[in-house]
Amino acid sequence: MTRILLYLLLLAPALVRAEEFDCLIEARQSVDIRSPVEGLLESVKVQRGDLVKAEAAYRRALRRDPNNRSAWEALQGIGAQGGGRR
């Protein structure tokens, strides 16, 4: 009898871990990111939870407008190598 109780106690954590939860993990800290100019976004090409790399976003901006000075400065600021398009 004691042996059966011991097995049940050992299995209890595994049974609890197998349970599924439907939830959303919220960020511990929120940060407001704003543009120095006001305006409306034409489109947002990422979804919630996507990994976004700054360099790729700045290069995309330069493909649309090669004279985008703020994108060039931002690329230099993050230390992106090579000024050409990728």
Order of alpha helices (4+ residues) and beta strands (2+ residues): alpha-alpha-alpha
